[in-house]
């Protein structure tokens, strides 16, 4: 079953002028005009999400690109 938020995000990508394709059941590859992107459905607790976002923001400030959640 696809969660409502995931469905809305997929619909937004489909309506955009981007080429996209499914890589797996949980990953979509998007060839966006601003550069390639990937969207991954990630099922974690709120605490795990907050920890990941903390590290993601740290990486952005440090200039690290390409952080991928496990």
Biopython code that builds the backbone (N, CA, C, O; Angstrom):
import numpy as np
from Bio.PDB.StructureBuilder import StructureBuilder

atoms = [
    (1, "UNK", "N", (0.832, -1.187, 0.000)),
    (1, "UNK", "CA", (0.000, 0.000, 0.000)),
    (1, "UNK", "C", (0.876, 1.250, 0.000)),
    (1, "UNK", "O", (1.883, 1.295, 0.707)),
    (2, "UNK", "N", (0.517, 2.238, -0.762)),
    (2, "UNK", "CA", (1.275, 3.482, -0.833)),
    (2, "UNK", "C", (0.627, 4.498, 0.104)),
    (2, "UNK", "O", (-0.581, 4.727, 0.039)),
    (3, "UNK", "N", (1.439, 5.110, 0.980)),
    (3, "UNK", "CA", (0.937, 6.087, 1.921)),
    (3, "UNK", "C", (0.465, 7.340, 1.191)),
    (3, "UNK", "O", (0.964, 7.638, 0.105)),
    (4, "UNK", "N", (-0.499, 8.089, 1.770)),
    (4, "UNK", "CA", (-1.018, 9.298, 1.107)),
    (4, "UNK", "C", (0.067, 10.328, 0.785)),
    (4, "UNK", "O", (0.059, 10.879, -0.316)),
    (5, "UNK", "N", (0.992, 10.607, 1.696)),
    (5, "UNK", "CA", (2.025, 11.600, 1.433)),
    (5, "UNK", "C", (2.927, 11.169, 0.280)),
    (5, "UNK", "O", (3.320, 11.999, -0.540)),
    (6, "UNK", "N", (3.253, 9.906, 0.209)),
    (6, "UNK", "CA", (4.073, 9.371, -0.876)),
    (6, "UNK", "C", (3.328, 9.553, -2.192)),
    (6, "UNK", "O", (3.918, 9.972, -3.188)),
    (7, "UNK", "N", (2.041, 9.243, -2.199)),
    (7, "UNK", "CA", (1.237, 9.390, -3.410)),
    (7, "UNK", "C", (1.195, 10.836, -3.877)),
    (7, "UNK", "O", (1.295, 11.106, -5.074)),
    (8, "UNK", "N", (1.046, 11.774, -2.936)),
    (8, "UNK", "CA", (1.017, 13.191, -3.294)),
    (8, "UNK", "C", (2.357, 13.631, -3.886)),
    (8, "UNK", "O", (2.386, 14.383, -4.861)),
    (9, "UNK", "N", (3.447, 13.175, -3.313)),
    (9, "UNK", "CA", (4.772, 13.536, -3.824)),
    (9, "UNK", "C", (4.989, 12.964, -5.218)),
    (9, "UNK", "O", (5.512, 13.654, -6.094)),
    (10, "UNK", "N", (4.598, 11.719, -5.434)),
    (10, "UNK", "CA", (4.725, 11.099, -6.757)),
    (10, "UNK", "C", (3.880, 11.857, -7.770)),
    (10, "UNK", "O", (4.321, 12.092, -8.895)),
    (11, "UNK", "N", (2.670, 12.241, -7.381)),
    (11, "UNK", "CA", (1.786, 12.989, -8.266)),
    (11, "UNK", "C", (2.403, 14.339, -8.629)),
    (11, "UNK", "O", (2.318, 14.768, -9.780)),
    (12, "UNK", "N", (3.025, 15.013, -7.655)),
    (12, "UNK", "CA", (3.659, 16.309, -7.921)),
    (12, "UNK", "C", (4.798, 16.162, -8.927)),
    (12, "UNK", "O", (4.955, 17.004, -9.811)),
    (13, "UNK", "N", (5.593, 15.098, -8.798)),
    (13, "UNK", "CA", (6.681, 14.860, -9.748)),
    (13, "UNK", "C", (6.105, 14.550, -11.130)),
    (13, "UNK", "O", (6.610, 15.038, -12.141)),
    (14, "UNK", "N", (5.060, 13.747, -11.169)),
    (14, "UNK", "CA", (4.458, 13.374, -12.449)),
    (14, "UNK", "C", (3.890, 14.594, -13.167)),
    (14, "UNK", "O", (3.916, 14.655, -14.396)),
    (15, "UNK", "N", (3.377, 15.564, -12.416)),
    (15, "UNK", "CA", (2.799, 16.764, -13.020)),
    (15, "UNK", "C", (3.858, 17.792, -13.403)),
    (15, "UNK", "O", (3.576, 18.713, -14.169)),
    (16, "UNK", "N", (5.068, 17.646, -12.881)),
    (16, "UNK", "CA", (6.162, 18.563, -13.184)),
    (16, "UNK", "C", (6.701, 18.226, -14.575)),
    (16, "UNK", "O", (6.383, 17.176, -15.135)),
    (17, "UNK", "N", (7.512, 19.118, -15.122)),
    (17, "UNK", "CA", (8.101, 18.881, -16.446)),
    (17, "UNK", "C", (9.410, 18.105, -16.327)),
    (17, "UNK", "O", (10.382, 18.399, -17.022)),
    (18, "UNK", "N", (9.425, 17.130, -15.454)),
    (18, "UNK", "CA", (10.613, 16.319, -15.225)),
    (18, "UNK", "C", (10.388, 14.916, -15.782)),
    (18, "UNK", "O", (9.271, 14.399, -15.758)),
    (19, "UNK", "N", (11.455, 14.314, -16.280)),
    (19, "UNK", "CA", (11.407, 12.900, -16.639)),
    (19, "UNK", "C", (11.715, 12.118, -15.375)),
    (19, "UNK", "O", (12.637, 12.465, -14.637)),
    (20, "UNK", "N", (10.952, 11.070, -15.120)),
    (20, "UNK", "CA", (11.190, 10.284, -13.925)),
    (20, "UNK", "C", (10.938, 8.821, -14.234)),
    (20, "UNK", "O", (10.251, 8.471, -15.194)),
    (21, "UNK", "N", (11.520, 7.972, -13.384)),
    (21, "UNK", "CA", (11.319, 6.533, -13.548)),
    (21, "UNK", "C", (11.474, 5.855, -12.194)),
    (21, "UNK", "O", (12.214, 6.319, -11.326)),
    (22, "UNK", "N", (10.760, 4.752, -12.036)),
    (22, "UNK", "CA", (10.885, 3.955, -10.817)),
    (22, "UNK", "C", (12.204, 3.199, -10.863)),
    (22, "UNK", "O", (12.520, 2.565, -11.870)),
    (23, "UNK", "N", (12.969, 3.258, -9.792)),
    (23, "UNK", "CA", (14.197, 2.480, -9.665)),
    (23, "UNK", "C", (13.895, 1.201, -8.901)),
    (23, "UNK", "O", (14.420, 0.136, -9.225)),
    (24, "UNK", "N", (13.047, 1.311, -7.884)),
    (24, "UNK", "CA", (12.570, 0.171, -7.115)),
    (24, "UNK", "C", (11.199, 0.525, -6.562)),
    (24, "UNK", "O", (10.650, 1.575, -6.894)),
    (25, "UNK", "N", (10.648, -0.329, -5.731)),
    (25, "UNK", "CA", (9.334, -0.064, -5.161)),
    (25, "UNK", "C", (9.327, 1.197, -4.296)),
    (25, "UNK", "O", (8.282, 1.825, -4.123)),
    (26, "UNK", "N", (10.499, 1.572, -3.747)),
    (26, "UNK", "CA", (10.577, 2.716, -2.835)),
    (26, "UNK", "C", (11.372, 3.900, -3.372)),
    (26, "UNK", "O", (11.463, 4.925, -2.698)),
    (27, "UNK", "N", (11.945, 3.789, -4.561)),
    (27, "UNK", "CA", (12.820, 4.852, -5.064)),
    (27, "UNK", "C", (12.392, 5.303, -6.459)),
    (27, "UNK", "O", (12.131, 4.490, -7.346)),
    (28, "UNK", "N", (12.327, 6.636, -6.626)),
    (28, "UNK", "CA", (12.038, 7.237, -7.924)),
    (28, "UNK", "C", (13.236, 8.095, -8.311)),
    (28, "UNK", "O", (13.722, 8.893, -7.509)),
    (29, "UNK", "N", (13.709, 7.927, -9.540)),
    (29, "UNK", "CA", (14.781, 8.762, -10.088)),
    (29, "UNK", "C", (14.137, 9.862, -10.909)),
    (29, "UNK", "O", (13.275, 9.597, -11.747)),
    (30, "UNK", "N", (14.560, 11.113, -10.665)),
    (30, "UNK", "CA", (13.971, 12.263, -11.348)),
    (30, "UNK", "C", (15.074, 13.015, -12.083)),
    (30, "UNK", "O", (16.067, 13.416, -11.475)),
    (31, "UNK", "N", (14.902, 13.207, -13.396)),
    (31, "UNK", "CA", (15.804, 14.053, -14.173)),
    (31, "UNK", "C", (15.156, 15.426, -14.244)),
    (31, "UNK", "O", (14.410, 15.730, -15.175)),
    (32, "UNK", "N", (15.450, 16.244, -13.252)),
    (32, "UNK", "CA", (14.828, 17.553, -13.077)),
    (32, "UNK", "C", (15.661, 18.618, -13.788)),
    (32, "UNK", "O", (16.876, 18.458, -13.900)),
    (33, "UNK", "N", (15.043, 19.706, -14.275)),
    (33, "UNK", "CA", (15.810, 20.767, -14.925)),
    (33, "UNK", "C", (16.930, 21.341, -14.055)),
    (33, "UNK", "O", (17.934, 21.823, -14.580)),
    (34, "UNK", "N", (16.764, 21.293, -12.719)),
    (34, "UNK", "CA", (17.805, 21.802, -11.822)),
    (34, "UNK", "C", (18.880, 20.757, -11.521)),
    (34, "UNK", "O", (19.844, 21.059, -10.818)),
    (35, "UNK", "N", (18.735, 19.557, -12.030)),
    (35, "UNK", "CA", (19.709, 18.496, -11.812)),
    (35, "UNK", "C", (19.027, 17.203, -11.395)),
    (35, "UNK", "O", (17.864, 17.214, -10.993)),
    (36, "UNK", "N", (19.753, 16.075, -11.489)),
    (36, "UNK", "CA", (19.159, 14.780, -11.141)),
    (36, "UNK", "C", (18.866, 14.685, -9.646)),
    (36, "UNK", "O", (19.603, 15.221, -8.819)),
    (37, "UNK", "N", (17.787, 14.002, -9.320)),
    (37, "UNK", "CA", (17.369, 13.813, -7.940)),
    (37, "UNK", "C", (16.820, 12.408, -7.777)),
    (37, "UNK", "O", (16.530, 11.718, -8.754)),
    (38, "UNK", "N", (16.686, 12.001, -6.530)),
    (38, "UNK", "CA", (16.024, 10.740, -6.220)),
    (38, "UNK", "C", (15.099, 10.982, -5.036)),
    (38, "UNK", "O", (15.392, 11.790, -4.155)),
    (39, "UNK", "N", (13.991, 10.278, -5.031)),
    (39, "UNK", "CA", (13.063, 10.351, -3.912)),
    (39, "UNK", "C", (12.889, 8.939, -3.387)),
    (39, "UNK", "O", (12.621, 8.009, -4.147)),
    (40, "UNK", "N", (13.046, 8.787, -2.062)),
    (40, "UNK", "CA", (12.960, 7.469, -1.452)),
    (40, "UNK", "C", (11.944, 7.497, -0.323)),
    (40, "UNK", "O", (11.983, 8.379, 0.534)),
    (41, "UNK", "N", (11.042, 6.537, -0.325)),
    (41, "UNK", "CA", (10.110, 6.395, 0.798)),
    (41, "UNK", "C", (10.903, 5.797, 1.955)),
    (41, "UNK", "O", (11.569, 4.772, 1.808)),
    (42, "UNK", "N", (10.820, 6.450, 3.097)),
    (42, "UNK", "CA", (11.656, 6.080, 4.237)),
    (42, "UNK", "C", (10.776, 5.984, 5.462)),
    (42, "UNK", "O", (10.240, 6.994, 5.918)),
    (43, "UNK", "N", (10.617, 4.807, 5.997)),
    (43, "UNK", "CA", (9.739, 4.595, 7.142)),
    (43, "UNK", "C", (10.573, 4.507, 8.414)),
    (43, "UNK", "O", (11.184, 3.479, 8.706)),
    (44, "UNK", "N", (10.585, 5.604, 9.163)),
    (44, "UNK", "CA", (11.336, 5.688, 10.410)),
    (44, "UNK", "C", (10.479, 6.392, 11.457)),
    (44, "UNK", "O", (9.437, 6.963, 11.138)),
    (45, "UNK", "N", (10.929, 6.345, 12.708)),
    (45, "UNK", "CA", (10.235, 7.046, 13.776)),
    (45, "UNK", "C", (10.516, 8.542, 13.664)),
    (45, "UNK", "O", (11.412, 8.960, 12.930)),
    (46, "UNK", "N", (9.751, 9.338, 14.392)),
    (46, "UNK", "CA", (9.947, 10.785, 14.392)),
    (46, "UNK", "C", (11.351, 11.120, 14.910)),
    (46, "UNK", "O", (12.017, 12.002, 14.369)),
    (47, "UNK", "N", (11.790, 10.431, 15.934)),
    (47, "UNK", "CA", (13.131, 10.662, 16.491)),
    (47, "UNK", "C", (14.224, 10.339, 15.469)),
    (47, "UNK", "O", (15.184, 11.097, 15.328)),
    (48, "UNK", "N", (14.085, 9.224, 14.760)),
    (48, "UNK", "CA", (15.063, 8.857, 13.729)),
    (48, "UNK", "C", (15.059, 9.880, 12.594)),
    (48, "UNK", "O", (16.113, 10.229, 12.061)),
    (49, "UNK", "N", (13.874, 10.355, 12.231)),
    (49, "UNK", "CA", (13.773, 11.369, 11.185)),
    (49, "UNK", "C", (14.472, 12.656, 11.609)),
    (49, "UNK", "O", (15.216, 13.249, 10.827)),
    (50, "UNK", "N", (14.232, 13.090, 12.849)),
    (50, "UNK", "CA", (14.852, 14.319, 13.340)),
    (50, "UNK", "C", (16.373, 14.198, 13.389)),
    (50, "UNK", "O", (17.082, 15.147, 13.056)),
    (51, "UNK", "N", (16.874, 13.038, 13.800)),
    (51, "UNK", "CA", (18.321, 12.811, 13.819)),
    (51, "UNK", "C", (18.886, 12.877, 12.404)),
    (51, "UNK", "O", (19.922, 13.504, 12.180)),
    (52, "UNK", "N", (18.216, 12.236, 11.446)),
    (52, "UNK", "CA", (18.675, 12.277, 10.058)),
    (52, "UNK", "C", (18.692, 13.712, 9.531)),
    (52, "UNK", "O", (19.661, 14.132, 8.899)),
    (53, "UNK", "N", (17.613, 14.469, 9.794)),
    (53, "UNK", "CA", (17.556, 15.851, 9.320)),
    (53, "UNK", "C", (18.653, 16.705, 9.945)),
    (53, "UNK", "O", (19.207, 17.585, 9.286)),
    (54, "UNK", "N", (18.969, 16.451, 11.211)),
    (54, "UNK", "CA", (20.074, 17.161, 11.869)),
    (54, "UNK", "C", (21.383, 16.908, 11.112)),
    (54, "UNK", "O", (22.124, 17.847, 10.819)),
    (55, "UNK", "N", (21.662, 15.650, 10.802)),
    (55, "UNK", "CA", (22.896, 15.302, 10.083)),
    (55, "UNK", "C", (22.873, 15.817, 8.647)),
    (55, "UNK", "O", (23.906, 16.223, 8.114)),
    (56, "UNK", "N", (21.713, 15.801, 8.028)),
    (56, "UNK", "CA", (21.585, 16.328, 6.670)),
    (56, "UNK", "C", (21.912, 17.824, 6.648)),
    (56, "UNK", "O", (22.645, 18.287, 5.773)),
    (57, "UNK", "N", (21.379, 18.566, 7.593)),
    (57, "UNK", "CA", (21.665, 20.011, 7.664)),
    (57, "UNK", "C", (23.141, 20.270, 7.954)),
    (57, "UNK", "O", (23.726, 21.205, 7.408)),
    (58, "UNK", "N", (23.741, 19.449, 8.805)),
    (58, "UNK", "CA", (25.167, 19.569, 9.072)),
    (58, "UNK", "C", (25.964, 19.359, 7.780)),
    (58, "UNK", "O", (26.889, 20.113, 7.479)),
    (59, "UNK", "N", (25.590, 18.324, 7.025)),
    (59, "UNK", "CA", (26.267, 18.056, 5.758)),
    (59, "UNK", "C", (26.111, 19.194, 4.768)),
    (59, "UNK", "O", (27.054, 19.525, 4.049)),
    (60, "UNK", "N", (24.940, 19.790, 4.723)),
    (60, "UNK", "CA", (24.720, 20.928, 3.825)),
    (60, "UNK", "C", (25.621, 22.102, 4.206)),
    (60, "UNK", "O", (26.229, 22.733, 3.341)),
    (61, "UNK", "N", (25.703, 22.389, 5.505)),
    (61, "UNK", "CA", (26.568, 23.492, 5.958)),
    (61, "UNK", "C", (28.029, 23.208, 5.663)),
    (61, "UNK", "O", (28.803, 24.130, 5.406)),
    (62, "UNK", "N", (28.415, 21.930, 5.700)),
    (62, "UNK", "CA", (29.802, 21.539, 5.449)),
    (62, "UNK", "C", (30.096, 21.392, 3.967)),
    (62, "UNK", "O", (31.236, 21.123, 3.589)),
    (63, "UNK", "N", (29.072, 21.567, 3.108)),
    (63, "UNK", "CA", (29.281, 21.474, 1.665)),
    (63, "UNK", "C", (29.263, 20.059, 1.124)),
    (63, "UNK", "O", (29.682, 19.831, -0.011)),
    (64, "UNK", "N", (28.785, 19.100, 1.911)),
    (64, "UNK", "CA", (28.713, 17.697, 1.468)),
    (64, "UNK", "C", (27.475, 17.520, 0.604)),
    (64, "UNK", "O", (26.392, 17.984, 0.962)),
    (65, "UNK", "N", (27.631, 16.851, -0.530)),
    (65, "UNK", "CA", (26.511, 16.579, -1.429)),
    (65, "UNK", "C", (26.305, 15.084, -1.525)),
    (65, "UNK", "O", (27.245, 14.306, -1.362)),
    (66, "UNK", "N", (25.092, 14.688, -1.787)),
    (66, "UNK", "CA", (24.823, 13.283, -2.061)),
    (66, "UNK", "C", (24.611, 12.422, -0.836)),
    (66, "UNK", "O", (25.004, 11.255, -0.845)),
    (67, "UNK", "N", (23.999, 12.951, 0.230)),
    (67, "UNK", "CA", (23.717, 12.155, 1.418)),
    (67, "UNK", "C", (22.520, 11.263, 1.124)),
    (67, "UNK", "O", (21.486, 11.745, 0.662)),
    (68, "UNK", "N", (22.651, 9.970, 1.388)),
    (68, "UNK", "CA", (21.596, 9.016, 1.103)),
    (68, "UNK", "C", (21.258, 8.254, 2.380)),
    (68, "UNK", "O", (22.143, 7.649, 2.985)),
    (69, "UNK", "N", (19.985, 8.271, 2.804)),
    (69, "UNK", "CA", (19.620, 7.513, 4.011)),
    (69, "UNK", "C", (19.708, 6.024, 3.753)),
    (69, "UNK", "O", (19.523, 5.573, 2.622)),
    (70, "UNK", "N", (19.985, 5.269, 4.782)),
    (70, "UNK", "CA", (20.058, 3.800, 4.627)),
    (70, "UNK", "C", (18.704, 3.169, 4.793)),
    (70, "UNK", "O", (18.575, 1.948, 4.696)),
]
sb = StructureBuilder()
sb.init_structure("model")
sb.init_model(0)
sb.init_chain("A")
sb.init_seg("    ")
for serial, (resi, resn, name, xyz) in enumerate(atoms, 1):
    if name == "N":
        sb.init_residue(resn, " ", resi, " ")
    sb.init_atom(name, np.array(xyz, "f"), 0.0, 1.0, " ", f" {name:<3s}", serial, name[0])
structure = sb.get_structure()
